Amino acid sequence: MNDGTVEVIDLRKIESESHLCPICMEYHNVATVEVEDEEAFKGEEVVFQAIYVYCSNIDEYLETEDMIRRNSRAMKDAYREKVGLLTSREIMAIREKYGVSQKDLAAILDWGRATITRYETHQVQDRAHDDVLRKIDRDPKWFLDMLERARPRLTDKAYASYVRKAKAHYRLDKNRYLVDTIGAIYATIDEQSYTGNVQLNLDKVVEMINYLASRVSSLHKVKLMKLFWYSDALHFKRTGKAISGLAYIAMSMGAVPEGHSHIMLLDGIVFDEVEYDDNTAYRFRVAPGFETRELTGSELAAMDTVIAELGGLNAQEISARMHAEEAYQRTERGKHISFELVKSLSIS
């Protein structure tokens, strides 16, 4: 119980009703108030909102047992926020995101049975456990891996439920994962001449694919990649800047964008898998509701020129055309093609 001495920084009355006051032991209107309180915890001064019973007769405050627990949690959450740890409410939200019980989440993480319960009520987690909880929140794929490892410790019904929720979040976050992965790949490319003096713009990449698909019939992946390089190269030749910010590697069949396998899976890109003999090909089509919003007039003009000159050729014919380009010939196979070499591009 509080001894009645509370340093009031700010006070707000929550409710008031007439009953036997537990402080002065007389009948009168007894208020429940919210007080901005200050306390030291683990060497840190923290300010938090505390709840007390207030007796106006003798100007004293008291905490009920429930208030003691609530105020302790509020003080520790204020400490968590100050030092950069998840609050009890945020931990609870992560668990509820996947519909996991406190006991099962502890089992999935191979922690003590009551660990999550303590973190949601009265105990402040350490930094290592906080990092694990944050990773679960932002990475449903990792949580799925943890679920598989913990499967023997869960009931079949609980496991199925948790997997279903985690997969739903994974599907929602898939595009973010792809963007992060592609961004990580391009973070290692320091030379601007490899990206055409512009930053990678995945919104433009998605628009370029749809724009090409809307104007080139039977657009397959190999042909798409060649038209991409020619579009970027022609715009660089005309303006000193590429369109997409993609970097291209000189491969045996011609230029291939760095990270192409991830790029084709981005939201807003639609393709069909087509079986040819023993091989699978990818044929791109326009996404429903596609509009050009990011591409500029000069960028669209460069793409239109490339489409007019190369759009009617098949992949082998475009590859042969590319093999004759100086930029391709002067680049070692498996290395990035410098845009500084496209000044002699065969298209003007």
Secondary structure, 3 states (H helix, E strand, C coil): CCCCCCCCCCEEEEEEEEEECCCCCCEEEEEEEEEEEEEEECCEEEEEEEEEEEECCCCEEECCHHHHHHHHHHHHHHHHHHHCCCCHHHHHHHHHHCCCCHHHHHHHCCCCCCHHHHHHHCCCCCHHHHHHHHHHHHCHHHHHHHHHHHHHHCCHHHHHHHHHHHHHHHHHHHHHHHHHHHHHHHHCCCCHHHCCCCCCCHHHHHHHHHHHHHHCCCEEHHHHHHHHHHHHHHHHHHHCCCCCCCCEEEECCEEEECCHHHHCCCCCCEEEEEEECCEEEEEEECCCCCCCCCCCHHHHHHHHHHHHHHCCCCHHHHHHHHHCCHHHHCCCCCCECCHHHHHHCCCC
